[in-house]
Amino acid sequence: MMNWDKLISDKRLGLEHYQDNKGGVRSDFERDYDRLVFSSPFRRLQNKTQVFPLPGSIFVHNRLTHSLEVSCVGKSLAGEVALRLAKRHEGQPWVSKLNNIGEIVAAACLAHDLGNPPFGHSGEKTIGAYFSEGKGLDLKKQLTDAQWNDLIHFEGNANSFRALAHQFKGRRPGGFAMTYSTLASIVKYPYSSSQAGEKGKFGFFTTEKELFERIADSLGMIKLGEERYCRHPLVYLVEAADDICYQVMDIEDGHKLKIIDTDETIRLMLSFFDEERRAHMTEVMEHVDDPNEKIVYLRSCIVGLLVQECATTFVNNEDKIMNGEFEGSLIDHISPIAADGYKRCSVLAYNKLYCASYVVDVDLAGNRIINLLLEKLIDAVLHPERNYSQLLLNKFPQQYDVHAPVLFEKIQAVLDHISAMTDVYALNLYRQLDGISIPTV
């Protein structure tokens, strides 16, 4: 069984032998949070698509606002869990460590999408498909099976861990030098790409395998087999906060964009609650005329409900979670009425939102843009002696090692560069490389 005393650790990656008791009011986990907020990769999330195209006159969620909201919900959820666990474990010498859970989860939530490429979730799929069914297939014979699996199953979650933990060229060991607990809390799929299965999910690339194993072993995470661990318990809280936010906020955005009308949105949101609560909420809304304000009120009620439901599920299943025996997500185990409401949201989102012309247009454009960037940039790192390649390589930030001695690491330099791009930057580079636009002098 895992134990909280080991799972909550302020040891920093790359600084394991350096102890610095700074003191002051901030804990090491709060420093993780602040370090992320002030970082360039986090700021770039403001210009990356969440689901709908980046805003014109109507402001919908982007990756930055989504991550901030997930962090807020995650901190509330973790605080509720910590309060209940502290009562359960009162008298244990390590019980004060539970006070850090909220800070760890808040930081992990901020970082959970840090490795996602531009153009929403389709960006991930486009990168994987480039290698599994596109021009990248030509490279298969030159790579190991493990490296090939990393590419065809390209995963934003694994890329987030790499963005935080990898020592990029000219940078310090340990990347962001985050605490072990924060890093472990973002890895939803704690196994390698060789075990990705049909869903294609995994938690770390071949190049970061040893780093993840060092962290997992130090925290006492249960090893389930070769290159596979059970989750750090706080992953469940990060995942639940993400599940709550993207599902409920997508519905709110769909209403703002008039893809879903007000009456349907209200009926859908009220379905999370029993009859008595629905009657009270309906009465409250009678005092509000603005439709958007009604949806905001309902959304806040749903978030509060799901935070309590997920906290109860976590605490009730603590032993299973600590033994690595808990199956599914916290959302999968909430009470029937709330679960039915959540399912209704999922079905409507899939049928009306994710297939909406707004979203499909982004997917189509993103697919074409990322494919061309992959083709041009990979060709440049494979043939650096060519004149055109040398011009293109000048576009890479110095931290990405385009001259790495290993082919796989050269390809990763390309993926690092593309993943870090904002939607706007990727589009502008695409236009330049395709000859659609020429910079003015």
ZIKAMO-V941994 format. One record per backbone hydrogen bond with DSSP energy under -0.5 kcal/mol. NH is the residue of the N-H (numbers start at 1). CO is the residue of the C=O. E is the energy in kcal/mol with one decimal. If there is no record, write none. Layout:
# ZIKAMO-V941994
[[NH | CO | E] [NH | CO | E]]
This chain:
# ZIKAMO-V941994
[[2 | 322 | -3.0] [6 | 3 | -0.9] [7 | 3 | -2.2] [8 | 4 | -2.0] [9 | 7 | -0.9] [13 | 178 | -2.5] [15 | 12 | -1.8] [18 | 15 | -1.9] [19 | 17 | -0.6] [20 | 18 | -0.5] [22 | 20 | -1.8] [31 | 27 | -1.7] [32 | 28 | -1.5] [33 | 29 | -1.8] [34 | 30 | -2.5] [35 | 31 | -2.6] [36 | 32 | -1.9] [37 | 33 | -2.2] [38 | 34 | -1.9] [39 | 36 | -1.7] [43 | 39 | -1.8] [44 | 40 | -2.3] [45 | 41 | -0.5] [45 | 42 | -1.2] [46 | 43 | -1.8] [47 | 44 | -1.9] [48 | 45 | -1.5] [50 | 52 | -0.6] [50 | 61 | -0.7] [51 | 61 | -0.6] [56 | 58 | -0.7] [59 | 57 | -0.6] [60 | 58 | -0.7] [63 | 45 | -0.7] [63 | 48 | -2.2] [64 | 45 | -1.3] [66 | 62 | -2.4] [67 | 63 | -2.2] [68 | 64 | -2.4] [69 | 65 | -2.2] [70 | 66 | -2.7] [71 | 67 | -2.1] [72 | 68 | -2.0] [73 | 69 | -2.5] [74 | 70 | -3.1] [75 | 71 | -2.3] [76 | 72 | -1.9] [77 | 73 | -2.8] [78 | 74 | -2.8] [79 | 75 | -2.3] [80 | 76 | -2.0] [81 | 77 | -2.2] [82 | 78 | -3.0] [83 | 79 | -2.0] [84 | 80 | -1.8] [85 | 81 | -2.8] [86 | 82 | -2.5] [87 | 83 | -1.3] [88 | 84 | -1.7] [89 | 85 | -2.7] [90 | 87 | -0.8] [92 | 89 | -2.2] [95 | 92 | -1.6] [97 | 94 | -2.2] [98 | 95 | -1.4] [99 | 96 | -1.6] [100 | 97 | -2.1] [101 | 98 | -1.5] [104 | 100 | -2.3] [105 | 101 | -2.6] [106 | 102 | -2.2] [107 | 103 | -2.0] [108 | 104 | -2.6] [109 | 105 | -2.6] [110 | 106 | -1.6] [111 | 107 | -1.5] [112 | 108 | -0.9] [112 | 109 | -0.6] [114 | 111 | -1.9] [116 | 113 | -1.7] [118 | 418 | -0.6] [120 | 49 | -0.7] [122 | 119 | -0.6] [123 | 119 | -0.5] [123 | 120 | -1.5] [124 | 120 | -0.6] [124 | 121 | -0.5] [125 | 121 | -1.5] [126 | 122 | -2.5] [127 | 123 | -1.9] [128 | 124 | -2.1] [129 | 125 | -2.7] [130 | 126 | -1.8] [131 | 127 | -1.0] [131 | 128 | -0.6] [132 | 128 | -2.1] [133 | 129 | -2.7] [134 | 129 | -0.9] [136 | 130 | -1.9] [137 | 130 | -0.5] [137 | 134 | -1.7] [138 | 135 | -1.4] [139 | 136 | -2.0] [140 | 137 | -1.6] [142 | 139 | -1.6] [143 | 140 | -1.6] [148 | 144 | -2.5] [149 | 145 | -2.4] [150 | 146 | -1.7] [151 | 147 | -1.4] [152 | 148 | -2.6] [153 | 149 | -1.5] [154 | 151 | -1.4] [159 | 155 | -2.0] [160 | 156 | -1.8] [161 | 157 | -1.7] [162 | 158 | -2.1] [163 | 159 | -2.7] [164 | 160 | -1.7] [165 | 161 | -2.4] [166 | 162 | -2.6] [168 | 166 | -1.2] [169 | 399 | -1.9] [171 | 168 | -2.5] [175 | 172 | -1.3] [176 | 164 | -3.0] [177 | 174 | -2.5] [178 | 174 | -0.5] [180 | 11 | -2.8] [181 | 9 | -1.3] [183 | 179 | -2.2] [184 | 180 | -2.5] [185 | 181 | -1.5] [186 | 183 | -1.2] [187 | 184 | -0.9] [188 | 186 | -1.3] [190 | 188 | -0.5] [191 | 189 | -2.8] [192 | 227 | -1.6] [195 | 192 | -1.7] [196 | 193 | -1.7] [200 | 196 | -0.5] [200 | 197 | -0.9] [201 | 196 | -1.1] [203 | 189 | -0.6] [203 | 191 | -2.5] [204 | 191 | -0.8] [208 | 205 | -1.4] [209 | 206 | -1.0] [212 | 208 | -2.4] [213 | 209 | -2.5] [214 | 210 | -2.1] [215 | 211 | -2.0] [216 | 212 | -3.1] [217 | 213 | -2.6] [218 | 214 | -1.9] [219 | 215 | -2.0] [220 | 216 | -0.5] [220 | 217 | -0.7] [221 | 216 | -2.5] [224 | 222 | -0.6] [224 | 228 | -1.9] [225 | 228 | -1.3] [228 | 225 | -1.7] [229 | 190 | -2.8] [230 | 222 | -2.6] [235 | 232 | -2.2] [236 | 233 | -1.2] [237 | 233 | -0.5] [238 | 234 | -2.0] [239 | 235 | -3.1] [240 | 236 | -2.0] [241 | 237 | -2.3] [242 | 238 | -2.1] [243 | 239 | -2.8] [244 | 240 | -2.8] [245 | 241 | -2.2] [246 | 242 | -2.7] [247 | 243 | -1.5] [248 | 244 | -2.0] [249 | 245 | -2.8] [250 | 246 | -1.4] [251 | 247 | -1.2] [252 | 248 | -1.8] [253 | 249 | -2.7] [254 | 250 | -2.5] [255 | 251 | -1.8] [256 | 252 | -2.2] [257 | 253 | -2.2] [258 | 255 | -1.4] [259 | 254 | -2.5] [260 | 254 | -1.4] [265 | 261 | -2.2] [266 | 262 | -2.6] [267 | 263 | -2.4] [268 | 264 | -2.4] [269 | 265 | -2.4] [270 | 266 | -2.4] [271 | 267 | -1.0] [272 | 269 | -1.2] [273 | 270 | -1.9] [278 | 274 | -2.5] [279 | 275 | -2.4] [280 | 276 | -1.8] [281 | 277 | -2.5] [282 | 278 | -2.5] [283 | 279 | -1.9] [284 | 280 | -2.1] [285 | 281 | -2.2] [286 | 282 | -0.9] [286 | 283 | -0.5] [287 | 284 | -1.6] [288 | 285 | -1.8] [294 | 290 | -1.7] [295 | 291 | -1.9] [296 | 292 | -2.2] [297 | 293 | -2.1] [298 | 294 | -2.3] [299 | 295 | -2.9] [300 | 296 | -2.2] [301 | 297 | -1.8] [302 | 298 | -2.4] [303 | 299 | -2.5] [304 | 300 | -2.2] [305 | 301 | -2.3] [306 | 302 | -2.9] [307 | 303 | -2.3] [308 | 304 | -1.8] [309 | 305 | -2.5] [310 | 306 | -2.8] [311 | 307 | -2.2] [312 | 308 | -2.4] [313 | 309 | -2.2] [314 | 310 | -2.5] [315 | 311 | -2.5] [316 | 312 | -2.6] [317 | 313 | -1.3] [318 | 315 | -1.3] [321 | 317 | -2.5] [322 | 318 | -2.8] [323 | 319 | -1.3] [324 | 321 | -1.1] [325 | 320 | -3.2] [326 | 320 | -1.0] [333 | 330 | -1.8] [334 | 331 | -1.2] [339 | 335 | -2.7] [340 | 336 | -2.4] [341 | 337 | -2.0] [342 | 338 | -2.4] [343 | 339 | -2.3] [344 | 340 | -2.3] [345 | 341 | -1.9] [346 | 342 | -2.2] [347 | 343 | -2.5] [348 | 344 | -2.4] [349 | 345 | -2.8] [350 | 346 | -2.2] [351 | 347 | -2.4] [352 | 348 | -3.1] [353 | 348 | -0.8] [353 | 349 | -1.2] [354 | 349 | -3.0] [356 | 353 | -1.7] [360 | 356 | -2.7] [361 | 357 | -2.4] [362 | 358 | -1.2] [363 | 359 | -2.4] [364 | 360 | -2.8] [365 | 361 | -2.4] [366 | 362 | -3.2] [367 | 363 | -2.4] [368 | 364 | -1.9] [369 | 365 | -2.6] [370 | 366 | -2.8] [371 | 367 | -2.1] [372 | 368 | -2.0] [373 | 369 | -2.3] [374 | 370 | -2.8] [375 | 371 | -2.4] [376 | 372 | -2.6] [377 | 373 | -2.7] [378 | 374 | -2.4] [379 | 375 | -1.6] [380 | 376 | -1.5] [381 | 377 | -1.9] [382 | 378 | -1.8] [383 | 379 | -1.7] [386 | 383 | -1.5] [390 | 386 | -2.1] [391 | 387 | -1.7] [392 | 388 | -2.1] [393 | 389 | -2.9] [394 | 390 | -1.0] [395 | 392 | -2.1] [396 | 393 | -1.2] [400 | 397 | -1.7] [401 | 399 | -0.6] [402 | 400 | -1.7] [404 | 401 | -1.3] [410 | 406 | -1.6] [411 | 407 | -2.3] [412 | 408 | -2.4] [413 | 409 | -1.6] [414 | 410 | -1.4] [415 | 411 | -2.3] [416 | 412 | -3.0] [417 | 413 | -1.9] [418 | 414 | -2.7] [419 | 415 | -2.6] [420 | 416 | -1.5] [421 | 417 | -0.6] [421 | 418 | -1.1] [423 | 47 | -2.6] [424 | 47 | -0.5] [426 | 422 | -2.4] [427 | 423 | -2.3] [428 | 424 | -2.5] [429 | 425 | -2.7] [430 | 426 | -2.4] [431 | 427 | -2.3] [432 | 428 | -1.9] [433 | 429 | -2.7] [434 | 430 | -2.2] [435 | 432 | -0.8] [436 | 431 | -2.3] [437 | 431 | -1.5]]
